[in-house]
C-alpha cells in the first residue's frame, strides 16, 4: 500500500492538518503543531506503525515523532531540511511539495519553537522528551474549559 492522491486531496479539501491511513482506516486531525502526532505516539502507537501520512508542515519534531511511531511513508506540503534528513535516516519514504531550510513560527519572525527545540537533537529519541516538555508547558498555559 502506498500513499495515495486521495489522501493528499483529503488533507486539503477537509482543511485538516494531518491525514493518516493504515490498512483501510483513515483518520484525520486538526490540531496545530505536533500535538496530534505526539498524542498518537503516546496513546495509539500501533496505529502509527506502518501508516501513511499526509501533512501540511513537517519540521524536525514532527519527523522525529513519525520515525519513533514507525510511519512508513510521508507526504508534506512543506518540509524542513532537518525533517527530511530525520525521516530518510529513519527509513521513511518521503515526498514533498516544498523544501525549506527550517519551519518558521506562526508570525514569520523566526524559527518554529519545536524546530528550535529539536535542532540539536541527534536522534528522534533525543527529541521526544523535548517535545513532551514543550507540549506540557503549552497545555498548562491553556485555559481549561
C-alpha positions in Angstrom: 0.0 0.0 0.0 1.3 3.4 -1.0 0.3 7.0 -0.1 -2.5 8.0 -2.5 -3.5 11.2 -4.1 -6.9 10.7 -2.4 -5.2 11.1 1.0 -3.4 14.2 -0.1 -6.6 15.7 -1.6 -8.4 14.9 1.7 -5.7 16.8 3.6 -6.6 20.0 1.6 -10.3 19.6 1.0 -11.1 18.9 4.6 -8.9 21.6 5.9 -7.1 19.1 8.1 -3.6 19.4 9.4 -2.8 15.7 9.1 -4.3 12.7 7.4 -3.1 9.2 8.4 -4.0 5.9 6.8 -3.3 2.4 8.0 -4.8 -0.6 6.1 -8.2 0.7 5.0 -8.7 3.0 8.0 -8.2 6.8 7.5 -8.0 9.2 10.4 -8.0 13.0 10.2 -6.6 15.5 12.6 -6.9 19.3 13.1 -4.6 20.4 15.9 -1.8 22.7 15.2 1.9 21.7 15.5 2.9 18.3 16.8 0.1 17.7 19.3 -1.8 15.1 17.2 1.4 13.1 16.4 2.5 13.1 20.0 -1.0 12.0 21.1 -0.9 9.1 18.6 2.6 8.1 19.6 1.7 8.0 23.3 -1.9 6.8 23.1 -2.2 4.7 20.0 1.3 3.7 18.7 0.0 0.6 17.0 -2.0 2.7 14.6 1.2 4.7 13.6 3.2 1.6 12.9 3.4 1.2 9.1 1.0 4.1 8.4 0.9 6.5 5.5 0.9 10.2 6.5 -0.1 13.4 4.6 0.8 16.5 6.5 0.8 20.2 5.7 4.0 21.2 7.5 6.7 18.8 8.7 9.6 20.0 10.9 12.2 18.0 12.7 9.9 17.5 15.8 7.1 16.0 13.7 9.6 13.9 11.7 11.1 12.6 14.9 7.6 11.5 16.2 6.9 9.9 12.8 10.1 7.9 12.9 9.5 6.8 16.5 6.0 5.8 15.6 7.1 3.6 12.7 5.4 5.6 9.9 6.2 4.1 6.5 5.6 7.0 4.1 5.1 10.7 4.4 3.9 13.4 2.0 4.4 17.1 3.1 3.3 20.3 1.5 6.3 22.0 3.3 9.2 20.1 4.9 12.4 21.4 6.6 15.8 20.1 5.6 16.4 18.7 9.2 13.0 16.9 9.0 13.8 15.4 5.6 17.1 14.2 6.9 15.5 12.7 10.0 12.8 10.8 8.0 15.3 9.5 5.5 17.7 8.3 8.2 14.6 6.6 9.8 13.9 4.7 6.6 10.7 6.6 5.8 9.8 7.2 2.2 9.2 11.0 1.7 7.6 13.1 -1.0 7.0 16.8 -0.6 6.0 20.0 -2.5 8.4 22.5 -0.9 11.7 22.0 0.9 12.8 24.9 3.3 15.8 25.3 5.5 13.6 25.4 8.6 10.0 25.8 9.6 9.0 29.3 10.5 7.0 30.3 13.6 3.4 31.4 13.0 4.1 35.1 12.8 7.0 34.5 10.4 9.6 36.2 12.6 11.9 33.3 13.2 12.1 29.5 13.7 9.2 27.5 14.9 9.6 26.7 18.6 9.6 23.0 18.2 12.0 23.2 15.3 14.3 25.2 17.6 13.9 22.8 20.4 14.8 19.8 18.3 17.5 21.5 16.2 20.4 19.9 18.1 18.8 16.5 18.9 20.9 13.9 17.2 18.2 11.2 17.2 14.4 11.1 17.3 14.8 9.5 20.8 16.6 12.7 22.0 13.8 14.9 20.6 11.0 13.1 22.3 11.4 14.4 25.9 12.0 17.9 24.5 8.6 17.7 22.6 6.8 16.2 25.6 8.1 19.0 27.9 7.1 21.7 25.3 3.6 20.3 25.0 3.2 20.0 28.8 4.2 23.7 29.2 1.8 24.7 26.4 -1.2 22.8 27.9 -0.5 24.2 31.4 -0.8 27.7 30.0 -4.1 27.0 28.1 -7.3 27.9 29.8 -9.3 24.9 30.9 -12.8 24.5 29.7 
